[in-house]
Amino acid sequence: MVKIYCDGASKGNPGTASLGVWATDENGDGNSGEAIFEISQPLGVATNNVAEWQSLLHALRKAKELGLQKVQVFMDSELVVFQVTGKYKVKKPEFKPFWEEVQNLKKEFQSFSINHVRREGNKKADSLANQAIG
């Protein structure tokens, strides 16, 4: 089981945006552990919600590329987590392509779950996102 922590950042909303992803083994958490992979990437100008969606997409693409089969995703974006799980509807047209790609990527894994985590439990991904903003 791989735990993947995702976070997006935007300074200005919309403004300079970035994403951070921290993946660790089942013994790690959002603040520590052995890294399986990490991503710290600028996104140009975007809203915070777009950055959050992009962090999830980049994480799932990388997990698929590495052949990982069992993933647990954790995000401090309640909106994205609840849209992925169906608790909230995706109303904004610009988020629908993100949602559709996530739904397709989820099928690539033997097991997939996504959970909301408080910001304090997502420090590594937050730090990676902030590093990419510069």
C-alpha positions as CSV (number, residue, x, y, z in Angstrom):
1,M,0.0,0.0,0.0
2,V,1.3,3.4,-1.0
3,K,0.1,6.6,0.8
4,I,0.0,9.6,-1.5
5,Y,-0.4,13.1,-0.1
6,C,-1.3,15.9,-2.5
7,D,-1.5,19.7,-2.2
8,G,-1.9,22.6,-4.5
9,A,-1.0,26.2,-3.8
10,S,-1.9,29.5,-5.4
11,K,-0.5,32.9,-4.4
12,G,-3.3,35.3,-5.4
13,N,-6.1,32.9,-6.4
14,P,-5.8,33.1,-9.3
15,G,-2.1,33.7,-9.1
16,T,1.2,31.9,-9.3
17,A,0.4,28.3,-8.7
18,S,2.1,25.0,-8.0
19,L,1.6,21.5,-6.8
20,G,3.3,19.2,-4.3
21,V,3.0,15.4,-4.0
22,W,4.5,13.2,-1.3
23,A,4.3,9.4,-1.6
24,T,5.4,7.1,1.2
25,D,5.0,3.5,2.3
26,E,2.2,2.3,4.6
27,N,4.4,3.1,7.6
28,G,4.8,6.8,6.7
29,D,2.3,9.7,6.9
30,G,1.9,13.2,5.5
31,N,4.8,14.5,7.6
32,S,7.4,11.8,7.6
33,G,8.4,8.4,6.2
34,E,10.4,6.9,3.4
35,A,9.8,8.6,0.1
36,I,8.5,6.4,-2.8
37,F,8.3,9.5,-5.0
38,E,7.7,13.2,-4.7
39,I,6.7,16.0,-7.1
40,S,7.3,19.7,-6.7
41,Q,6.1,21.6,-9.8
42,P,5.1,25.1,-10.8
43,L,1.8,25.4,-12.8
44,G,1.9,29.0,-14.0
45,V,-1.2,31.1,-13.2
46,A,-4.1,29.1,-11.7
47,T,-6.6,29.1,-8.9
48,N,-6.0,27.1,-5.7
49,N,-8.7,24.6,-6.7
50,V,-7.1,24.0,-10.1
51,A,-3.8,23.5,-8.4
52,E,-5.4,20.9,-6.0
53,W,-6.9,19.0,-8.9
54,Q,-3.6,19.1,-10.7
55,S,-1.7,17.7,-7.7
56,L,-4.1,14.7,-7.6
57,L,-3.8,14.1,-11.4
58,H,0.0,14.3,-11.3
59,A,0.1,11.9,-8.3
60,L,-2.1,9.3,-10.0
61,R,-0.3,9.5,-13.3
62,K,3.1,9.0,-11.5
63,A,1.7,6.1,-9.5
64,K,0.4,4.4,-12.7
65,E,3.7,5.1,-14.4
66,L,5.5,3.3,-11.5
67,G,3.1,0.4,-11.7
68,L,1.8,0.9,-8.2
69,Q,-1.3,-1.1,-7.5
70,K,-2.7,-0.1,-4.2
71,V,-3.0,3.6,-3.4
72,Q,-4.5,5.7,-0.6
73,V,-4.7,9.4,-1.4
74,F,-4.8,12.1,1.2
75,M,-5.6,15.7,0.5
76,D,-6.5,18.8,2.6
77,S,-8.8,20.0,-0.2
78,E,-12.2,18.9,1.1
79,L,-13.7,20.1,-2.2
80,V,-11.6,17.8,-4.4
81,V,-12.0,14.8,-2.1
82,F,-15.7,15.2,-1.9
83,Q,-16.1,15.7,-5.6
84,V,-14.0,12.6,-6.4
85,T,-16.1,10.5,-4.0
86,G,-19.4,11.9,-5.2
87,K,-20.4,13.6,-2.0
88,Y,-20.3,16.9,-3.9
89,K,-21.3,17.4,-7.6
90,V,-18.8,18.9,-10.0
91,K,-20.6,22.0,-11.0
92,K,-17.8,24.1,-12.6
93,P,-17.2,23.1,-16.2
94,E,-13.4,23.7,-15.9
95,F,-13.2,20.9,-13.2
96,K,-15.2,18.3,-15.2
97,P,-12.2,17.1,-17.3
98,F,-10.1,16.8,-14.2
99,W,-12.9,14.7,-12.5
100,E,-13.2,12.5,-15.6
101,E,-9.5,11.8,-15.8
102,V,-9.4,10.9,-12.1
103,Q,-12.3,8.5,-12.5
104,N,-10.5,6.8,-15.4
105,L,-7.2,6.7,-13.5
106,K,-8.8,5.2,-10.4
107,K,-9.7,2.1,-12.5
108,E,-6.0,1.5,-13.2
109,F,-5.4,0.5,-9.6
110,Q,-6.2,-2.7,-7.8
111,S,-7.3,-0.6,-4.9
112,F,-7.9,3.2,-4.6
113,S,-9.2,5.4,-1.8
114,I,-9.2,9.1,-1.2
115,N,-9.5,10.8,2.1
116,H,-9.6,14.3,3.6
117,V,-6.8,15.1,6.0
118,R,-6.3,18.3,8.0
119,R,-3.6,20.6,6.8
120,E,-1.4,19.6,9.8
121,G,-1.3,16.1,8.4
122,N,-0.2,17.1,4.9
123,K,3.0,19.1,5.6
124,K,5.4,17.3,3.2
125,A,3.1,17.9,0.2
126,D,2.4,21.5,1.3
127,S,6.2,22.2,1.6
128,L,6.8,20.7,-1.9
129,A,4.0,22.9,-3.4
130,N,5.4,26.0,-1.7
131,Q,9.0,25.2,-2.9
132,A,7.8,25.1,-6.5
133,I,6.2,28.6,-6.2
134,G,9.6,30.0,-5.2
